[in-house]
């Protein structure tokens, strides 16, 4: 590819991954047009908790990449880009049965093997940290080096500090190729010429790349409470039930599974989630599911009974068939890169993955090994090239 100063890149998708890619491409001197079908953070980025968490990742590449991604957040906070938006916060992995305690212990061992600090917390110490914890909690581990950031705030900061052309309400219908190389993208009846294209459009990536049987929409319903504190987070960490770990590790595949997390926001509110509903792309909530989430949350942390639910909402996360994101250069379409399929890990991985995709498009080597995420692992992509 030509020098970055002469390159025009079209980035499709204004969520946290696309915004990060656009920011770092522009910082390298590229001319960037960011295209979104509606508006920034309108998809999964704006409907997620704020866990910048290694603790929640399944062992293997995702756990390793999450460690790189969390360190990237810390660097961006130190250099001012994420100043005031990224906060260090422990994650507590909690078990309420003997079977769950075994799962938490195994996950803790996997985290330690990956180089993560893991602290066993007995019930007395945990109650000192989080008074009012449910009587059913029988085991817990603290992952003290995790963090917290809200996806829509990170996205807004990235876009606000980028010299890029942002086009709202600009749905891309086709990636236009000429002689095997990208020529641009079609937006309604317009051709926007581009030297390179990054597809970071979540589930909207499927029709552009022929991934309809590889990308899976996974709906998650959540609720937000009123403030329990006027001076920051109401409790001393992010609570993650073993049920969430079971889903991440592929132990539970129930389409109505609830992987419980209780996220104490900087506002003093709680974000409580969430359901995992495969092949659901609507944004509706229902009383049965929200009630089930709240029952689980009350069992884990009974003081929530004193809070009012201000609103419930749903987001659609994009999962891949094998549970790993798809990040890399398209194997057949020269000049096209892909960054999608992050499911519930987009907030943690998003800025780092966006920066990594930017480096790939500029012909540079990413900081971490992304070979496990390569698009080449799916034959379907090659067939639609």
N, C-alpha and C positions, 0 to 999 in steps of 0.2 A: 504494500500500500504506500501511497505517497506520504510525504511528511504530514504530521498531524495538522499543521497550520493550513494545509490546502484541502483537508478532508471535510466533506459534509456528511454527517451521520444523522439518520432518522431513527429516533428511539420511539418505539411503540409501547405506550403504557406509562402512566404518570403515578404509579405506586412507588413504594420505597425503593424497589430495585431499579426501576427505570429512572427515577429522580437521581439516585446515586450515580448511575452510569452516565447520565447526561451531565451531571456536575463535574465528574472527574474527566470526562472527555473534553469538556469545555476548558477545564483547568489545564489540560495538556495542549490546548491551542486549537482543537477541532471546532468547526462550526456545527452546531447541534440544533436540530428541530425536534422538540418533544411533542408527540402526538398522543392524544387521549380521546377515547370515545365519549367521555362525559367531562370529568374534572379530576383534579389531583386527589389521590387517596380515596377515591370513590368506591374502590373494591375492597379486597381483603385488608389492605393497609389500614383503612379507617374503621375496621370492625374486628379488632383483635386486642389481646391484652398487651402489656408492655414488657414482657419477660425477655430480657437479653440473657438467655439462660443456656448454659452448658448442661445443667442438671437435667433438663427435659429431653435431651437428645439420645437417640438410640446408639449403642456402641458401634464403633467403626468410623467410617468417613464423616458421618454427620457430627459425631461428638468432637472429632479432631477439627473439622471446619468451624464448628461453633466456638472453639477456643481461639482460633484465628480471628473470627468475627467479633468476639467480645473484646479482644485486645485492640482491634481496629476501632471500635467505639471509644475505648479509653484514649487512644491516640488522638482521635478527632475531638474528644472533649478537651484534652490538654492543649491542642493547637488552636482551640477557639471555635472550630466549626460546630461542634455539638455542645458548646459551653452552656450550662444550665438545663440541658435536656437529658443527659445521660447521668444516672446516679447509681453508685454501687449499692447493691441490695442482695442480701442472702436469699437463697431459695431453700425452703424446708420441705423435704420429701417425707410425707407422713403416712403411716400405716394404721389401719383400724382392726385388722384381724391378723392371726398368725400367718396365714398364707400371704397376705399383703406385706407383712414384716419380712418374710423371706425374699419377696420380690424387691423390696427397698434395699435390703442388704446386698443382694446380687447386683443391683444397679449401682449402689455405692462402690462395690468392688470394681466394677467396670469403669466408673469415673476415676477412681484412684489409679487404676492401671493406665488410664489415658493421661495421667499427670495432674489430675484435679485434686485440690484440697477437699477432703471430706471429713466432717466432724460428727461423731455420734453424740446425740443429745438425749439425755434421759428425761423422763417426764417432768421431774421436779425443775430441772434447768429450763425445759421448754416452757413450762408454765410461768417461770420468771420472765421469760422473753415475750410470751404471748398469753397473758392472763385470760382465763375463760375458755381455753381450748377444750374441746369435747372430751367427755369421759371415755369415749371409744378409742381414742388415740393411744396406741400401745408402743409405737416405735417411731423414731424420727432421725433423719440425717440432715445436717446443715451443709449447704454448699456456699461458703462465705464469699466467694469471688464473683458471683453473678451480678447482674445489673438490671436496670429498668430504663426504658425510654418509650414514649408513645409514638407510634408509627406516623401518625398524621403530623405531629410536631416536627419529627425528623425530616419528613418529606417537604414540609413548608420551609424549613431552614435550608435544605439543599437547593430548592428551587429559588429561594430568595437570594442566595449568594452565588447564583450561576448566571453567566452571560449566555443565555440560550433563548431561542425562539420557542415559545410555548403556544401550542394551538389546542384550544379546548373544543369539545364537540366535533372532533375530527376523526370519525371512525375509519380505520384502514380496511379496505375490502380485499386488497391483493398486494403481494410483494411482486414487483415487476422485474423479470429477469430478461437479459439480452445476452445471447451467446454464452450462457452458463454463469454469467456474472450479474449481480444485482444492479439495476438501473434506477430504482426508486420504489415508491409505493403509490398505490391508487387510493385517493380519498374522494369518495363519490365519483364525480366525473373528471377529477383533476389528477394529473401525474406530478407528484413531488419527486424531483430527481434527487438522488443521493448516491454517494460513493460506498456507503455501508449502511446496514440496517440492523438494529437490535430489537428483537421481539421479546418484550417483558410485560406482556399483557394478561398474565394470569390465564384464566380459562378462555379468554379471548384469543389466546395464542393458538388454540386447537384448529380453528378453521383456516388460519393463515399458513399453517405448517403441516396440515394433514395428520393431526394428533388426536383425532376424535376418539380413538379407542385406547389411547395412552394416557391422556389427561382426564382426571376424574374430578368433577365438582363435589366438594364436601362442605355442606352447610353446618354452621355452628351458631347456636342460639346462646345469648348472654343477657345479663341484667346488670344494672348500675344502681347503687344505693345513694341515699343522701349522705351528708358528711357525718362521720363519727368523730372527726377531729378538725379543728380549724388551723392547725399548725403542722401540716404535713401528714405523711402516712400514719394511719391509725394503729397499725401493728408493725412488728419489727422484721417483716420479710414476706416473701411471696409463698403462699401455702399451695403445695402441689400434692394431690392425693395419689395413692398408688394406682388408682383406676386410670389416671392419665398416663402413667408409665406403662401400664398394661397395653394400652392402645398403641403407644409409640413403639413398643417392642414387638408388636404383632401378636400378642397373647390373646387379645380380645378383638374380634372382628364383627361384633354385633352392630348392625347399622343404626341402632338406637342407643348406642353406648354413650354414657356421660363420663368424660374425663375431667374431673373436677379440679379447678384452680380458683384460688381466691387471691386477687391482686389488689393490694392496698395502694391506691393512687396518691400522688403528691397533693391532691386536693383534699384528702381526708375521706374520700369516698372509697367504696369497694366496687371492683369489677368482678363479677362472678360468672364463670362459664365452665364448661360449655358442652353442648351436644356435638356428636360426630355423625352426620347424616349423609351417607354417600349418595351420589347421583341426584342431589337436590341443589338446584341453582336459584331457587326463589329466596326472597329476603323476608318472608313472613315469619312471625313467631306464633307459637300456640301455647295455650295455658297448661296443657298436660306436660309438655317438655320443660317449660320454665318452672313449673311447680316441682318437677322431679329434680332439677338442678338445685333449687332452693332447699329442698329437703336434705339433699346431700350436704349442702353448704352449712345448714343449721346443725347437722350432726357433727360436722368437723369443727365448727366454730359457733357455738350457741349465741354469743353476744350479737350476732347478726339479727336476731329476733327483735332487737330494739331499733333497727334501721328500717326506713321506708324504701321501697323500690321505686325509683324515679322513672325508669324506662327499661324496656327490654328491646333487643334488636338482634338481627341475624346478619352474618357475613358468609360469603362463599369463598372458601379457600380452594386452591387448585393443587390436587395431589397427582402424583404420577403412578403408573401401574406398579412399579417396583418400590415405591416409597421414597425414592431419592429425587432431588431436583434435577432439572435438565439445564445444564450450563455449559456452553462451549460454542465453537464454530460449527455451522451447519456442514455436514460431511460432503454435500454435493453442490450447494448453492454458495458460490464464492461471494464473500462480502456480507453474508448473513450470519448473525450470532443469535443465540437463544439463551434466555435466562428466565425460566418459569418452573412451576411445579413445586413451590416451596411449602405448600400446605400451611401448617401452623408454625413454621419456622422462619417465615419471611421477615418478621421484625428483627429477630436476632441476626440472621444471615444477610439481610437486605443490603445494607451499605457496603459490606465487604464484597458481596457477590456482584453488586453493581460496579464497584471499582475494578473487580477482577474481569468482568465482561468488557469494560472499557479498555483494559490493557490488552485483552485478546484482540479486539478490533483494531488496535493500533500496532499490532504485531509484536507486542511485548509479552513477557512471561509473568503470569500471576504470582503472587507471593506464596500461595499454597497449591498443593497438588489437587487439581480438579478432575483427574482422570476418571474417578468413579461416577462423575456427573455427566460424562460426555454424551452428546446426542447420538453418537455412533452406536450406542448399545441398543437402540431401537431400529429394527429393520424398516419399520413403517416410514420413518423419516426419509430413508434413502429411496424408498419406493416412490415417494411423492416429490422427489427433488426435480 
